[in-house]
Amino acid sequence: MAITTNTILITGGSSGLGLEMAKRFSQLGNKVIICSRSAVKLSAARQQFPDLITYPCDISQPKDCGLLKKWLEQNYPETNILINNAGIVHKTDFITDGEVVEKAEKELSTNLVAPIRLTKLLLPFLLSNQNARIINITSGLVYVSRADYPFYNATKAALHSFTQVLRHQLREKPVQVVEVFFPAVDTPWHKGNPPKIAIPPEKAVAEMLKGLDQGKEEIRVGGAKLLYRLSRIAPKFAFKKLNNLVQNETTTEK
């Protein structure tokens, strides 16, 4: 795909991987719009990178998504790339957590329903603009689940499945559907305790851009490639290995 002269909307673009994507796409000559629930983070991102366009939006709320669509229609109807990046996670124990159902609902609404809703709302833009792309951000955990993320793995696996179906249904339309599988990345997502295997966001996004430049529809970054292979060869071993690694790192942090 051409990675210059686009108008790109990135959800969850005010920090972490989303902000790194926004920075790199902006540097490549694209008009970049980022949205986030946090007006404070959006302001900080704008101060750091003045060329970014910001819009406060809680994508888990249907009303906010509708208002975002109207704002884009009025201000940036040329938007041709949607990057569904925003996501939340709850690290918890399903058995003992009394609020676990509410946490599941929050993750589902943000990680799965919101990308589906935004894709539907913005599809008319994408179908009418050149070089259109829908880029869904998932994870290597699509292939091997992390046991202390009871819902995150499931939401990303569901988004992966939806992405495959969407790609098939749009196969005769001028919109490419891309999925990027990230590994653990050293961002604020980990709240100051990134795993040892986490890679820098700069490296993660550089691999993503390379895959986009090559026209790939599925881009597995870093350790996501290994999880993909292991899940096909020895799924039980892969699950055990990943979660032993997580457990050992958690013990070390304590």
C-alpha positions as CSV (number, residue, x, y, z in Angstrom):
1,M,0.0,0.0,0.0
2,A,1.1,3.6,-0.5
3,I,1.9,4.9,3.0
4,T,2.0,8.6,2.2
5,T,-0.6,11.2,1.4
6,N,-3.4,9.4,3.3
7,T,-5.9,10.6,5.9
8,I,-5.7,8.1,8.7
9,L,-7.9,7.7,11.8
10,I,-6.2,5.8,14.7
11,T,-8.2,4.8,17.7
12,G,-6.3,4.7,21.0
13,G,-3.7,6.9,19.4
14,S,-2.8,9.1,22.3
15,S,-0.2,6.8,23.9
16,G,1.8,3.6,23.4
17,L,1.7,1.8,20.1
18,G,-1.1,4.1,18.8
19,L,1.0,7.2,19.4
20,E,4.1,5.6,17.8
21,M,2.0,4.7,14.7
22,A,0.6,8.3,14.6
23,K,4.1,9.7,14.8
24,R,5.5,7.5,12.1
25,F,2.6,7.9,9.7
26,S,2.7,11.7,10.2
27,Q,6.4,11.7,9.4
28,L,5.7,9.9,6.2
29,G,3.5,12.7,4.9
30,N,0.1,11.5,6.0
31,K,-2.7,13.5,7.7
32,V,-3.2,11.7,11.0
33,I,-6.2,11.9,13.3
34,I,-6.1,10.2,16.7
35,C,-8.9,9.7,19.1
36,S,-8.9,8.7,22.8
37,R,-11.1,8.8,25.9
38,S,-8.5,10.9,27.6
39,A,-8.5,14.6,26.7
40,V,-5.3,15.0,28.8
41,K,-3.5,12.4,26.8
42,L,-4.7,13.8,23.6
43,S,-3.4,17.3,24.6
44,A,0.0,15.8,25.6
45,A,0.2,14.0,22.3
46,R,-0.6,17.2,20.4
47,Q,2.1,19.1,22.3
48,Q,4.6,16.4,21.5
49,F,3.6,16.1,17.8
50,P,1.8,19.4,16.7
51,D,0.8,18.0,13.3
52,L,-1.5,15.4,14.8
53,I,-5.3,16.1,14.7
54,T,-7.1,15.0,17.9
55,Y,-10.6,14.1,18.8
56,P,-11.9,13.0,22.2
57,C,-14.1,9.9,21.9
58,D,-15.0,6.9,24.0
59,I,-15.3,4.3,21.2
60,S,-17.1,1.9,23.6
61,Q,-20.1,4.3,23.5
62,P,-22.3,4.2,20.4
63,K,-23.2,7.9,20.7
64,D,-19.6,8.9,20.7
65,C,-18.9,6.8,17.6
66,G,-21.8,8.4,15.8
67,L,-20.6,11.9,16.7
68,L,-17.1,10.9,15.4
69,K,-18.6,9.9,12.1
70,K,-20.4,13.2,11.7
71,W,-17.3,15.2,12.7
72,L,-15.3,13.3,10.0
73,E,-18.0,13.9,7.4
74,Q,-17.8,17.7,8.1
75,N,-14.1,18.0,8.4
76,Y,-12.2,15.0,6.9
77,P,-14.4,13.3,4.4
78,E,-11.3,12.2,2.6
79,T,-10.4,9.8,5.4
80,N,-9.3,6.6,3.7
81,I,-7.6,4.5,6.4
82,L,-9.1,3.3,9.7
83,I,-6.8,1.7,12.2
84,N,-8.7,-0.1,15.0
85,N,-6.0,0.0,17.6
86,A,-7.7,0.9,20.9
87,G,-7.9,-1.8,23.5
88,I,-8.2,-2.5,27.2
89,V,-7.2,-5.5,29.4
90,H,-8.1,-6.8,32.8
91,K,-5.5,-9.0,34.5
92,T,-7.6,-11.0,36.9
93,D,-8.8,-14.3,38.2
94,F,-12.1,-15.3,36.9
95,I,-12.9,-17.5,39.9
96,T,-12.4,-15.0,42.7
97,D,-13.1,-11.6,41.0
98,G,-16.6,-10.4,42.0
99,E,-16.6,-7.8,39.2
100,V,-15.4,-10.1,36.5
101,V,-18.6,-10.0,34.3
102,E,-18.5,-6.2,34.3
103,K,-14.9,-6.3,33.2
104,A,-15.7,-8.8,30.5
105,E,-18.4,-6.4,29.1
106,K,-16.0,-3.5,29.1
107,E,-13.4,-5.4,27.2
108,L,-15.9,-6.7,24.7
109,S,-17.3,-3.3,24.0
110,T,-13.9,-1.7,23.5
111,N,-11.9,-4.5,21.9
112,L,-14.5,-6.1,19.7
113,V,-17.8,-4.2,19.3
114,A,-16.2,-0.8,18.8
115,P,-14.0,-1.9,15.9
116,I,-17.1,-3.5,14.3
117,R,-19.2,-0.4,14.8
118,L,-16.6,2.0,13.5
119,T,-15.9,-0.2,10.5
120,K,-19.6,-0.1,9.6
121,L,-20.0,3.6,10.2
122,L,-16.9,4.6,8.2
123,L,-17.3,2.0,5.4
124,P,-19.0,4.6,3.1
125,F,-15.9,6.9,3.4
126,L,-13.6,4.0,2.6
127,L,-15.6,2.8,-0.4
128,S,-15.5,6.3,-1.9
129,N,-11.9,7.2,-1.3
130,Q,-8.8,5.9,-3.0
131,N,-6.1,3.6,-1.4
132,A,-8.6,2.6,1.3
133,R,-7.6,0.3,4.1
134,I,-9.1,-1.1,7.3
135,I,-6.2,-2.1,9.6
136,N,-7.2,-4.1,12.7
137,I,-4.7,-4.5,15.5
138,T,-4.7,-7.8,17.2
139,S,-2.1,-9.9,19.1
140,G,0.0,-13.0,19.1
141,L,-2.4,-14.0,21.9
142,V,-4.9,-14.8,19.1
143,Y,-2.9,-18.0,18.8
144,V,-1.8,-18.8,22.3
145,S,-3.8,-17.5,25.3
146,R,-2.3,-15.8,28.3
147,A,-4.0,-17.3,31.3
148,D,-4.2,-14.1,33.4
149,Y,-6.1,-12.3,30.6
150,P,-9.4,-14.2,30.8
151,F,-11.1,-11.9,28.2
152,Y,-8.4,-10.1,26.2
153,N,-7.3,-13.2,24.3
154,A,-10.9,-14.0,23.4
155,T,-11.7,-10.4,22.2
156,K,-8.6,-10.4,19.9
157,A,-9.4,-13.9,18.6
158,A,-12.9,-12.8,17.8
159,L,-11.6,-9.6,16.1
160,H,-9.2,-11.9,14.1
161,S,-12.1,-14.0,13.0
162,F,-14.2,-10.9,12.1
163,T,-11.3,-9.5,10.1
164,Q,-11.0,-12.7,8.0
165,V,-14.7,-12.6,7.2
166,L,-14.7,-8.9,6.4
167,R,-11.7,-9.4,4.1
168,H,-13.7,-12.1,2.2
169,Q,-16.8,-10.0,2.0
170,L,-14.9,-7.0,0.7
171,R,-12.8,-9.0,-1.7
172,E,-14.4,-7.3,-4.8
173,K,-14.5,-3.9,-3.2
174,P,-11.7,-1.3,-3.4
175,V,-10.9,-1.6,0.4
176,Q,-8.0,-3.7,1.6
177,V,-8.4,-5.4,5.0
178,V,-5.2,-5.8,7.0
179,E,-4.5,-7.4,10.3
180,V,-1.4,-6.7,12.4
181,F,-0.5,-9.2,15.1
182,F,1.7,-7.5,17.7
183,P,3.8,-9.3,20.4
184,A,4.5,-7.9,23.9
185,V,5.6,-4.3,23.4
186,D,7.2,-2.0,25.9
187,T,4.5,0.6,26.4
188,P,2.5,2.1,29.3
189,W,0.1,-0.8,28.7
190,H,2.3,-2.8,31.1
191,K,2.1,-0.2,33.9
192,G,5.8,0.0,34.4
193,N,6.4,-3.7,34.4
194,P,6.9,-4.8,30.7
195,P,7.9,-8.5,30.2
196,K,11.5,-9.2,29.3
197,I,10.5,-10.3,25.9
198,A,8.8,-6.9,25.1
199,I,10.2,-5.1,22.1
200,P,10.4,-1.3,21.7
201,P,7.4,0.3,20.1
202,E,9.7,1.8,17.4
203,K,10.7,-1.7,16.3
204,A,7.1,-3.0,16.4
205,V,5.8,-0.2,14.2
206,A,8.8,-0.4,11.9
207,E,7.9,-4.0,11.2
208,M,4.3,-3.1,10.7
209,L,5.2,-0.4,8.1
210,K,7.4,-2.8,6.3
211,G,4.6,-5.3,6.0
212,L,2.2,-2.6,4.8
213,D,4.7,-1.5,2.2
214,Q,4.9,-5.0,1.0
215,G,1.1,-5.2,0.6
216,K,0.7,-8.0,3.2
217,E,-2.8,-8.7,4.5
218,E,-1.6,-10.4,7.7
219,I,1.5,-8.9,9.4
220,R,2.9,-10.9,12.3
221,V,5.4,-8.8,14.2
222,G,8.3,-10.2,16.3
223,G,7.3,-12.9,18.7
224,A,3.8,-13.2,17.2
225,K,5.5,-15.2,14.4
226,L,6.8,-17.7,16.9
227,L,3.4,-18.0,18.7
228,Y,1.7,-18.6,15.3
229,R,4.2,-21.4,14.4
230,L,4.1,-23.1,17.9
231,S,0.3,-23.0,18.0
232,R,0.2,-25.0,14.8
233,I,2.9,-27.5,15.7
234,A,2.4,-28.0,19.5
235,P,-0.5,-26.0,20.9
236,K,-0.4,-27.5,24.4
237,F,3.3,-26.9,24.7
238,A,2.9,-23.3,23.4
239,F,0.3,-22.5,26.0
240,K,2.4,-24.0,28.8
241,K,5.6,-22.3,27.7
242,L,4.0,-18.9,27.4
243,N,2.2,-19.0,30.8
244,N,5.3,-20.4,32.6
245,L,7.2,-17.5,31.2
246,V,4.5,-15.0,32.4
247,Q,4.4,-16.7,35.8
248,N,8.2,-16.6,36.2
249,E,8.3,-12.9,35.3
250,T,5.5,-12.1,37.7
251,T,7.3,-13.9,40.5
252,T,10.5,-12.0,39.8
253,E,8.6,-8.7,39.9
254,K,7.3,-9.4,43.3
